[in-house]
């Protein structure tokens, strides 16, 4: 496969990347809870259900996680979560939340 740019469909301000690069997506959250479990999903098509990617604990739940695919990494903070997709391919084109 060649090194092509591809946008994330369905987003006004999508992110594009070249195949083989790493991409980091950021999400902010608000809660007064001290035990926080953050989940990331990938949605590729209106005809398919979103796919679970991972969950990771934050705040007093730090250190707990389930990340089945090691191409994904997640960093969490007090009010944010960052999802990094390593070695992206065209198949990673999706809406993430």
N, CA, C and O atoms as CSV, one atom per row, in Angstrom:
chain,resi,resn,atom,element,x,y,z
A,1,UNK,N,N,0.830,-1.180,0.000
A,1,UNK,CA,C,0.000,0.000,0.000
A,1,UNK,C,C,0.871,1.238,0.000
A,1,UNK,O,O,1.907,1.270,0.664
A,2,UNK,N,N,0.470,2.243,-0.726
A,2,UNK,CA,C,1.207,3.488,-0.774
A,2,UNK,C,C,0.909,4.358,0.423
A,2,UNK,O,O,-0.033,4.096,1.171
A,3,UNK,N,N,1.695,5.376,0.606
A,3,UNK,CA,C,1.501,6.315,1.707
A,3,UNK,C,C,0.504,7.379,1.259
A,3,UNK,O,O,0.886,8.395,0.680
A,4,UNK,N,N,-0.782,7.133,1.535
A,4,UNK,CA,C,-1.832,8.046,1.116
A,4,UNK,C,C,-2.440,8.716,2.338
A,4,UNK,O,O,-2.509,8.114,3.410
A,5,UNK,N,N,-2.884,9.968,2.178
A,5,UNK,CA,C,-3.631,10.643,3.237
A,5,UNK,C,C,-5.079,10.211,3.148
A,5,UNK,O,O,-5.606,10.008,2.055
A,6,UNK,N,N,-5.729,10.069,4.303
A,6,UNK,CA,C,-7.147,9.760,4.295
A,6,UNK,C,C,-7.807,10.448,5.474
A,6,UNK,O,O,-7.290,10.395,6.590
A,7,UNK,N,N,-8.957,11.101,5.240
A,7,UNK,CA,C,-9.659,11.794,6.320
A,7,UNK,C,C,-10.510,10.823,7.128
A,7,UNK,O,O,-10.881,9.753,6.644
A,8,UNK,N,N,-10.813,11.205,8.356
A,8,UNK,CA,C,-11.755,10.443,9.171
A,8,UNK,C,C,-13.146,10.884,8.755
A,8,UNK,O,O,-13.490,12.053,8.930
A,9,UNK,N,N,-13.972,9.967,8.199
A,9,UNK,CA,C,-15.289,10.367,7.702
A,9,UNK,C,C,-16.224,10.782,8.831
A,9,UNK,O,O,-16.096,10.307,9.960
A,10,UNK,N,N,-17.163,11.668,8.520
A,10,UNK,CA,C,-18.191,12.044,9.478
A,10,UNK,C,C,-17.781,13.138,10.452
A,10,UNK,O,O,-18.572,13.512,11.318
A,11,UNK,N,N,-16.581,13.652,10.334
A,11,UNK,CA,C,-16.141,14.696,11.242
A,11,UNK,C,C,-15.886,15.978,10.463
A,11,UNK,O,O,-15.267,15.956,9.399
A,12,UNK,N,N,-16.365,17.087,10.996
A,12,UNK,CA,C,-16.133,18.371,10.343
A,12,UNK,C,C,-14.650,18.701,10.353
A,12,UNK,O,O,-14.116,19.207,9.366
A,13,UNK,N,N,-13.995,18.420,11.450
A,13,UNK,CA,C,-12.568,18.694,11.590
A,13,UNK,C,C,-11.826,17.376,11.730
A,13,UNK,O,O,-11.207,17.112,12.760
A,14,UNK,N,N,-11.887,16.560,10.711
A,14,UNK,CA,C,-11.268,15.241,10.751
A,14,UNK,C,C,-9.760,15.326,10.825
A,14,UNK,O,O,-9.161,16.381,10.617
A,15,UNK,N,N,-9.176,14.215,11.119
A,15,UNK,CA,C,-7.732,14.081,11.192
A,15,UNK,C,C,-7.305,13.226,10.017
A,15,UNK,O,O,-7.956,12.233,9.691
A,16,UNK,N,N,-6.222,13.608,9.388
A,16,UNK,CA,C,-5.696,12.772,8.320
A,16,UNK,C,C,-4.262,12.406,8.654
A,16,UNK,O,O,-3.585,13.085,9.426
A,17,UNK,N,N,-3.822,11.316,8.050
A,17,UNK,CA,C,-2.493,10.798,8.345
A,17,UNK,C,C,-2.025,9.980,7.161
A,17,UNK,O,O,-2.806,9.648,6.269
A,18,UNK,N,N,-0.765,9.664,7.163
A,18,UNK,CA,C,-0.218,8.739,6.171
A,18,UNK,C,C,-0.164,7.349,6.787
A,18,UNK,O,O,0.044,7.195,7.991
A,19,UNK,N,N,-0.354,6.350,5.951
A,19,UNK,CA,C,-0.269,4.978,6.443
A,19,UNK,C,C,1.096,4.760,7.087
A,19,UNK,O,O,2.120,5.228,6.588
A,20,UNK,N,N,1.086,4.042,8.202
A,20,UNK,CA,C,2.311,3.738,8.925
A,20,UNK,C,C,2.633,4.720,10.035
A,20,UNK,O,O,3.467,4.428,10.892
A,21,UNK,N,N,1.986,5.888,10.037
A,21,UNK,CA,C,2.218,6.869,11.098
A,21,UNK,C,C,1.388,6.529,12.334
A,21,UNK,O,O,0.501,5.678,12.281
A,22,UNK,N,N,1.684,7.198,13.439
A,22,UNK,CA,C,0.878,7.104,14.645
A,22,UNK,C,C,-0.038,8.320,14.701
A,22,UNK,O,O,0.353,9.415,14.299
A,23,UNK,N,N,-1.258,8.127,15.200
A,23,UNK,CA,C,-2.234,9.203,15.323
A,23,UNK,C,C,-2.745,9.226,16.758
A,23,UNK,O,O,-3.047,8.178,17.329
A,24,UNK,N,N,-2.843,10.420,17.343
A,24,UNK,CA,C,-3.373,10.566,18.699
A,24,UNK,C,C,-4.653,11.383,18.661
A,24,UNK,O,O,-4.687,12.479,18.103
A,25,UNK,N,N,-5.710,10.836,19.264
A,25,UNK,CA,C,-7.010,11.492,19.370
A,25,UNK,C,C,-7.230,11.867,20.828
A,25,UNK,O,O,-6.854,11.111,21.724
A,26,UNK,N,N,-7.832,13.021,21.075
A,26,UNK,CA,C,-8.050,13.492,22.437
A,26,UNK,C,C,-9.533,13.677,22.713
A,26,UNK,O,O,-10.300,14.094,21.845
A,27,UNK,N,N,-9.916,13.356,23.946
A,27,UNK,CA,C,-11.296,13.527,24.381
A,27,UNK,C,C,-11.278,14.071,25.811
A,27,UNK,O,O,-10.562,13.546,26.663
A,28,UNK,N,N,-12.056,15.114,26.076
A,28,UNK,CA,C,-12.176,15.668,27.420
A,28,UNK,C,C,-13.463,15.163,28.053
A,28,UNK,O,O,-14.443,14.890,27.360
A,29,UNK,N,N,-13.454,15.041,29.385
A,29,UNK,CA,C,-14.647,14.602,30.094
A,29,UNK,C,C,-14.768,15.363,31.406
A,29,UNK,O,O,-13.789,15.908,31.916
A,30,UNK,N,N,-15.977,15.393,31.942
A,30,UNK,CA,C,-16.233,16.025,33.237
A,30,UNK,C,C,-17.040,15.077,34.092
A,30,UNK,O,O,-18.043,14.522,33.643
A,31,UNK,N,N,-16.603,14.890,35.326
A,31,UNK,CA,C,-17.340,14.105,36.305
A,31,UNK,C,C,-16.796,14.428,37.680
A,31,UNK,O,O,-15.632,14.801,37.825
A,32,UNK,N,N,-17.640,14.285,38.688
A,32,UNK,CA,C,-17.179,14.481,40.059
A,32,UNK,C,C,-16.762,13.150,40.686
A,32,UNK,O,O,-16.254,13.125,41.807
A,33,UNK,N,N,-16.975,12.044,39.966
A,33,UNK,CA,C,-16.604,10.719,40.490
A,33,UNK,C,C,-15.091,10.585,40.606
A,33,UNK,O,O,-14.343,11.165,39.820
A,34,UNK,N,N,-14.657,9.822,41.585
A,34,UNK,CA,C,-13.219,9.578,41.732
A,34,UNK,C,C,-12.810,8.279,41.041
A,34,UNK,O,O,-11.642,8.108,40.692
A,35,UNK,N,N,-13.756,7.368,40.842
A,35,UNK,CA,C,-13.493,6.119,40.118
A,35,UNK,C,C,-14.047,6.295,38.712
A,35,UNK,O,O,-15.261,6.354,38.520
A,36,UNK,N,N,-13.154,6.377,37.728
A,36,UNK,CA,C,-13.565,6.676,36.356
A,36,UNK,C,C,-13.072,5.570,35.431
A,36,UNK,O,O,-11.898,5.203,35.459
A,37,UNK,N,N,-13.974,5.046,34.615
A,37,UNK,CA,C,-13.650,4.045,33.600
A,37,UNK,C,C,-14.002,4.637,32.244
A,37,UNK,O,O,-15.172,4.866,31.940
A,38,UNK,N,N,-12.967,4.886,31.426
A,38,UNK,CA,C,-13.164,5.515,30.124
A,38,UNK,C,C,-13.095,4.472,29.018
A,38,UNK,O,O,-12.189,3.639,28.998
A,39,UNK,N,N,-14.046,4.521,28.106
A,39,UNK,CA,C,-14.145,3.560,27.010
A,39,UNK,C,C,-13.959,4.277,25.686
A,39,UNK,O,O,-14.447,5.393,25.505
A,40,UNK,N,N,-13.251,3.638,24.758
A,40,UNK,CA,C,-13.094,4.144,23.392
A,40,UNK,C,C,-13.754,3.157,22.426
A,40,UNK,O,O,-13.638,1.942,22.581
A,41,UNK,N,N,-14.452,3.710,21.420
A,41,UNK,CA,C,-15.131,2.916,20.406
A,41,UNK,C,C,-14.755,3.429,19.019
A,41,UNK,O,O,-14.401,4.595,18.844
A,42,UNK,N,N,-14.840,2.539,18.045
A,42,UNK,CA,C,-14.576,2.844,16.642
A,42,UNK,C,C,-15.862,2.575,15.864
A,42,UNK,O,O,-16.429,1.486,15.956
A,43,UNK,N,N,-16.323,3.568,15.095
A,43,UNK,CA,C,-17.557,3.408,14.317
A,43,UNK,C,C,-17.238,3.662,12.848
A,43,UNK,O,O,-16.981,4.798,12.450
A,44,UNK,N,N,-17.254,2.610,12.051
A,44,UNK,CA,C,-16.846,2.706,10.657
A,44,UNK,C,C,-17.994,2.922,9.688
A,44,UNK,O,O,-17.794,3.485,8.612
A,45,UNK,N,N,-19.185,2.486,10.047
A,45,UNK,CA,C,-20.282,2.529,9.096
A,45,UNK,C,C,-21.613,2.681,9.817
A,45,UNK,O,O,-21.800,2.158,10.915
A,46,UNK,N,N,-22.539,3.408,9.185
A,46,UNK,CA,C,-23.883,3.524,9.746
A,46,UNK,C,C,-24.603,2.179,9.750
A,46,UNK,O,O,-25.619,2.023,10.428
A,47,UNK,N,N,-24.092,1.219,9.009
A,47,UNK,CA,C,-24.718,-0.095,8.896
A,47,UNK,C,C,-24.138,-1.108,9.871
A,47,UNK,O,O,-24.549,-2.268,9.882
A,48,UNK,N,N,-23.190,-0.680,10.685
A,48,UNK,CA,C,-22.563,-1.577,11.651
A,48,UNK,C,C,-22.572,-0.923,13.027
A,48,UNK,O,O,-22.549,0.303,13.142
A,49,UNK,N,N,-22.604,-1.739,14.055
A,49,UNK,CA,C,-22.520,-1.230,15.419
A,49,UNK,C,C,-21.097,-0.763,15.707
A,49,UNK,O,O,-20.145,-1.281,15.123
A,50,UNK,N,N,-20.947,0.200,16.591
A,50,UNK,CA,C,-19.591,0.610,16.984
A,50,UNK,C,C,-18.825,-0.570,17.574
A,50,UNK,O,O,-19.411,-1.457,18.194
A,51,UNK,N,N,-17.513,-0.569,17.374
A,51,UNK,CA,C,-16.656,-1.638,17.890
A,51,UNK,C,C,-15.923,-1.146,19.130
A,51,UNK,O,O,-15.348,-0.057,19.132
A,52,UNK,N,N,-15.950,-1.955,20.179
A,52,UNK,CA,C,-15.197,-1.651,21.398
A,52,UNK,C,C,-13.703,-1.707,21.087
A,52,UNK,O,O,-13.236,-2.665,20.472
A,53,UNK,N,N,-12.959,-0.698,21.503
A,53,UNK,CA,C,-11.507,-0.692,21.336
A,53,UNK,C,C,-10.822,-0.994,22.660
A,53,UNK,O,O,-9.979,-1.887,22.747
A,54,UNK,N,N,-11.197,-0.233,23.701
A,54,UNK,CA,C,-10.521,-0.409,24.986
A,54,UNK,C,C,-11.268,0.310,26.086
A,54,UNK,O,O,-12.130,1.150,25.827
A,55,UNK,N,N,-10.930,-0.028,27.317
A,55,UNK,CA,C,-11.313,0.803,28.456
A,55,UNK,C,C,-10.090,0.969,29.332
A,55,UNK,O,O,-9.225,0.096,29.398
A,56,UNK,N,N,-10.035,2.114,30.005
A,56,UNK,CA,C,-8.920,2.391,30.893
A,56,UNK,C,C,-9.411,3.223,32.059
A,56,UNK,O,O,-10.209,4.144,31.888
A,57,UNK,N,N,-8.928,2.893,33.243
A,57,UNK,CA,C,-9.309,3.622,34.438
A,57,UNK,C,C,-8.575,4.940,34.554
A,57,UNK,O,O,-7.470,5.110,34.038
A,58,UNK,N,N,-9.216,5.867,35.244
A,58,UNK,CA,C,-8.609,7.173,35.504
A,58,UNK,C,C,-8.888,7.565,36.951
A,58,UNK,O,O,-9.705,6.950,37.636
A,59,UNK,N,N,-8.191,8.601,37.394
A,59,UNK,CA,C,-8.275,9.103,38.767
A,59,UNK,C,C,-7.922,7.990,39.739
A,59,UNK,O,O,-6.820,7.447,39.654
A,60,UNK,N,N,-8.813,7.623,40.665
A,60,UNK,CA,C,-8.446,6.587,41.649
A,60,UNK,C,C,-8.504,5.179,41.058
A,60,UNK,O,O,-8.178,4.211,41.744
A,61,UNK,N,N,-8.911,5.056,39.807
A,61,UNK,CA,C,-8.991,3.760,39.123
A,61,UNK,C,C,-7.810,3.569,38.165
A,61,UNK,O,O,-7.815,2.648,37.348
A,62,UNK,N,N,-6.813,4.427,38.266
A,62,UNK,CA,C,-5.633,4.369,37.411
A,62,UNK,C,C,-4.934,3.024,37.558
A,62,UNK,O,O,-4.852,2.471,38.654
A,63,UNK,N,N,-4.434,2.507,36.447
A,63,UNK,CA,C,-3.735,1.219,36.461
A,63,UNK,C,C,-4.612,0.065,36.009
A,63,UNK,O,O,-4.104,-1.015,35.707
A,64,UNK,N,N,-5.920,0.278,35.958
A,64,UNK,CA,C,-6.848,-0.745,35.480
A,64,UNK,C,C,-7.118,-0.490,34.006
A,64,UNK,O,O,-7.352,0.649,33.602
A,65,UNK,N,N,-7.086,-1.559,33.193
A,65,UNK,CA,C,-7.327,-1.370,31.767
A,65,UNK,C,C,-7.606,-2.693,31.078
A,65,UNK,O,O,-7.272,-3.766,31.581
A,66,UNK,N,N,-8.228,-2.585,29.913
A,66,UNK,CA,C,-8.424,-3.722,29.008
A,66,UNK,C,C,-8.194,-3.182,27.602
A,66,UNK,O,O,-9.053,-2.504,27.039
A,67,UNK,N,N,-7.025,-3.489,27.042
A,67,UNK,CA,C,-6.655,-3.030,25.707
A,67,UNK,C,C,-6.281,-4.266,24.887
A,67,UNK,O,O,-5.109,-4.639,24.829
A,68,UNK,N,N,-7.281,-4.909,24.246
A,68,UNK,CA,C,-7.019,-6.165,23.524
A,68,UNK,C,C,-6.048,-6.040,22.350
A,68,UNK,O,O,-5.230,-6.933,22.131
A,69,UNK,N,N,-6.129,-4.947,21.596
A,69,UNK,CA,C,-5.268,-4.758,20.415
A,69,UNK,C,C,-4.121,-3.835,20.798
A,69,UNK,O,O,-4.343,-2.665,21.112
A,70,UNK,N,N,-2.916,-4.343,20.774
A,70,UNK,CA,C,-1.747,-3.587,21.237
A,70,UNK,C,C,-1.337,-2.448,20.299
A,70,UNK,O,O,-0.398,-1.712,20.601
A,71,UNK,N,N,-2.035,-2.291,19.156
A,71,UNK,CA,C,-1.787,-1.114,18.310
A,71,UNK,C,C,-2.375,0.134,18.943
A,71,UNK,O,O,-2.035,1.249,18.547
A,72,UNK,N,N,-3.254,-0.041,19.922
A,72,UNK,CA,C,-3.873,1.077,20.615
A,72,UNK,C,C,-3.184,1.315,21.946
A,72,UNK,O,O,-2.858,0.373,22.668
A,73,UNK,N,N,-2.967,2.589,22.263
A,73,UNK,CA,C,-2.467,2.988,23.576
A,73,UNK,C,C,-3.398,4.071,24.095
A,73,UNK,O,O,-4.015,4.801,23.319
A,74,UNK,N,N,-3.491,4.167,25.408
A,74,UNK,CA,C,-4.374,5.166,25.993
A,74,UNK,C,C,-3.712,5.781,27.220
A,74,UNK,O,O,-3.207,5.076,28.094
A,75,UNK,N,N,-3.725,7.100,27.265
A,75,UNK,CA,C,-3.284,7.847,28.441
A,75,UNK,C,C,-4.488,8.595,28.980
A,75,UNK,O,O,-5.241,9.202,28.219
A,76,UNK,N,N,-4.670,8.554,30.288
A,76,UNK,CA,C,-5.789,9.247,30.907
A,76,UNK,C,C,-5.279,10.238,31.943
A,76,UNK,O,O,-4.234,10.036,32.561
A,77,UNK,N,N,-6.034,11.303,32.115
A,77,UNK,CA,C,-5.732,12.314,33.108
A,77,UNK,C,C,-6.978,12.624,33.912
A,77,UNK,O,O,-7.967,11.892,33.857
A,78,UNK,N,N,-6.922,13.707,34.654
A,78,UNK,CA,C,-8.049,14.092,35.510
A,78,UNK,C,C,-9.295,14.472,34.716
A,78,UNK,O,O,-10.412,14.316,35.208
A,79,UNK,N,N,-9.113,14.976,33.476
A,79,UNK,CA,C,-10.260,15.398,32.673
A,79,UNK,C,C,-10.102,15.081,31.195
A,79,UNK,O,O,-10.854,15.597,30.368
A,80,UNK,N,N,-9.132,14.236,30.852
A,80,UNK,CA,C,-8.920,13.943,29.436
A,80,UNK,C,C,-8.453,12.505,29.240
A,80,UNK,O,O,-7.944,11.848,30.149
A,81,UNK,N,N,-8.653,12.052,28.000
A,81,UNK,CA,C,-8.184,10.737,27.582
A,81,UNK,C,C,-7.586,10.895,26.188
A,81,UNK,O,O,-8.150,11.580,25.335
A,82,UNK,N,N,-6.448,10.261,25.967
A,82,UNK,CA,C,-5.800,10.290,24.660
A,82,UNK,C,C,-5.688,8.866,24.134
A,82,UNK,O,O,-5.158,7.981,24.806
A,83,UNK,N,N,-6.190,8.658,22.933
A,83,UNK,CA,C,-6.086,7.379,22.246
A,83,UNK,C,C,-5.041,7.513,21.154
A,83,UNK,O,O,-5.159,8.377,20.285
A,84,UNK,N,N,-4.024,6.670,21.189
A,84,UNK,CA,C,-3.022,6.655,20.132
A,84,UNK,C,C,-3.170,5.367,19.339
A,84,UNK,O,O,-3.194,4.273,19.902
A,85,UNK,N,N,-3.268,5.514,18.023
A,85,UNK,CA,C,-3.328,4.375,17.110
A,85,UNK,C,C,-1.970,4.314,16.433
A,85,UNK,O,O,-1.571,5.261,15.756
A,86,UNK,N,N,-1.263,3.218,16.608
A,86,UNK,CA,C,0.059,3.100,16.009
A,86,UNK,C,C,-0.042,2.441,14.644
A,86,UNK,O,O,-0.918,1.611,14.401
A,87,UNK,N,N,0.863,2.821,13.765
A,87,UNK,CA,C,0.977,2.199,12.449
A,87,UNK,C,C,-0.372,2.174,11.718
A,87,UNK,O,O,-0.842,1.111,11.311
A,88,UNK,N,N,-0.994,3.356,11.555
A,88,UNK,CA,C,-2.335,3.422,10.973
A,88,UNK,C,C,-2.379,2.873,9.549
A,88,UNK,O,O,-1.406,2.939,8.798
A,89,UNK,N,N,-3.538,2.333,9.212
A,89,UNK,CA,C,-3.829,1.856,7.866
A,89,UNK,C,C,-5.149,2.447,7.414
A,89,UNK,O,O,-5.852,3.076,8.206
A,90,UNK,N,N,-5.492,2.255,6.161
A,90,UNK,CA,C,-6.753,2.737,5.639
A,90,UNK,C,C,-7.933,2.152,6.425
A,90,UNK,O,O,-8.967,2.806,6.560
A,91,UNK,N,N,-7.789,0.946,6.935
A,91,UNK,CA,C,-8.854,0.295,7.714
A,91,UNK,C,C,-9.136,1.000,9.029
A,91,UNK,O,O,-10.151,0.720,9.666
A,92,UNK,N,N,-8.267,1.904,9.449
A,92,UNK,CA,C,-8.494,2.670,10.677
A,92,UNK,C,C,-9.382,3.883,10.446
A,92,UNK,O,O,-9.725,4.578,11.402
A,93,UNK,N,N,-9.761,4.154,9.204
A,93,UNK,CA,C,-10.658,5.277,8.904
A,93,UNK,C,C,-12.001,5.024,9.583
A,93,UNK,O,O,-12.671,4.033,9.293
A,94,UNK,N,N,-12.390,5.917,10.483
A,94,UNK,CA,C,-13.620,5.739,11.243
A,94,UNK,C,C,-13.876,6.975,12.089
A,94,UNK,O,O,-13.064,7.900,12.132
A,95,UNK,N,N,-15.015,6.972,12.756
A,95,UNK,CA,C,-15.296,7.940,13.799
A,95,UNK,C,C,-14.969,7.254,15.112
A,95,UNK,O,O,-15.400,6.127,15.354
A,96,UNK,N,N,-14.208,7.930,15.957
A,96,UNK,CA,C,-13.801,7.368,17.244
A,96,UNK,C,C,-14.429,8.184,18.350
A,96,UNK,O,O,-14.471,9.412,18.288
A,97,UNK,N,N,-14.919,7.485,19.368
A,97,UNK,CA,C,-15.458,8.189,20.545
A,97,UNK,C,C,-15.371,7.295,21.752
A,97,UNK,O,O,-15.771,7.694,22.846
